[in-house]
Amino acid sequence: MNWISLEEKYDKRRVLAWMRTFSDQMIEAVYFAKKLEVKKREIGNIVACGMGGSGVGAAILRNLLKSELKVPFETFTSYELPEYVDSKTLVFCVSFSGNTEETIACYKQAKKTGAYVVSVSTNGWFQKNVKSDIIRVPAIAPQPRMGLAYVCLPLLIVLEELGLVKKKDSELGEAVFLLKKEQHLLEEKAKELALKMKGKLPIIYAPEELERIAYRFRTDINENSKQYAMHNFLPEHNHNEINAWLGLGRKDCEFFFLRHEGEDKKIQKRFKVTRKVVGKHFNVTEVHLKGRSLIAVTFYALQLAALTTYYLSLLNGMNPEPIPMIELLKKELKK
């Protein structure tokens, strides 16, 4: 496969070059977040608002921290906040563009409740109208979804500064080192996965702690590769979806199991049995994610997803950067 030729033909904005700086983006994200002077106050619950690529960072963070956080942490992707939001709620409003109408609506509601609202944005309405408690990140990503570090790690820093979680300096350091060390191998693995996904319906399964990673993988396939995909997680999958096989076969789809060394032993057994059952009808590829800490595993997986879907976009004859159907939808909604 002549990847260089495909890159020259379809990668109009040098997206691959940007993706290769992911570890540096992580370092920058922490730097920008630490410019904010966090106001110490009692926090009873956490709510994060954001859509698409802006919102997924909070969802990923929620999964990473659920075993440590002593207060509820929920994510919302709509125009309205839950009724329980009050002066003891920490509300994250994340809009990479700064103009996401759902997130703006949630911001205005949150301010009325007296909640502690921390915003993350590059530009737009948030930059013009929010004068305090805002983390300004650079608008240099080709697309909002490609600025994931900037919409995820600042939230972690705020939680650390509020004393809600322990500092994660060593885990983040491991993740950055791992990404730099493995960059070439990650790209080679991504090419292999992309070739398996070409012309198929990719179905991605993960353990529950990585469910948002499987979701992100699916949405990267949707946006970068312009292709359908599905995802689920174990053990939930074993209670419903495992019973489905009619209508699809080996020629139609490919299963990908995201695995890591820190899995619970019960989940390890479920993956083994699931592969045996699913393998009767479909091809299964196990993707072994590297990293000692869950944070390192998570960012390794995010980079693998980004690179895989980048190469899949080239195989599909698509420019990975633009999202024409989303832009068309936004245009129609404005009429």
C-alpha angles and dihedrals in degrees: 000000000000098000094169091057091049091048092052091048102045110018097082097164098038093249092167091060089053093048090054089063094060094116090051090049088056091055092047092048091057090047094054092044093055091059088073115092100222115215111230111227141138112283121197099175142356129230125184123197124194142118132233114328091000094056102041093073092066092047091052090048092050091057092047094053104034094103091053108035115096094197130060117268118195133173125215130196104188144072097272137065122219117264093246094070108116143144091300094055123103107214121194114200109191122184117155093193092039091227104081103137096207092053093046089053091051092048092055092048092048093052090054091057094053092243121156100257120195117184132199120198147135103215145319126073094348093054092047099043108028111075102169140037093024128132109212113207127186119271094222103112114107088233134004092251088058092059095066096137090057094055097041112039097048088063090053091052091052091051090050093050091050090053093241093124135018119262113273100203095128094046092048090047090053091050094050092047092047093051093049092047095045101039096111093042090047091055092050092049090047091054091052092050092046091054090053091050096048110114093359138097103250112217113193125198128185139168113271094260089060097041092115089052090056088048091050090049089054095048092046087055089050096048105029100033098029089226137125120254140166135213141187139160140232135280092019092057090060091063099056124350095052087073092063121094108123116113097023134072143171092288092053106048146013126214122220121193114200107212135179137181095247096064119132111258091240090056091047089057092047091053090050093051093040091054090051093051098040091042090068089074108016144037114255128202119191113213111203111207120208128224139091098226123052089240091057091046090050097052092042088054093047091054092047090051092050094049095043093052091044091057091042089056090055091049088051091052091245136135103239095212110062124070102199098172092052090048090049090051092051091049092051092048091056093059 
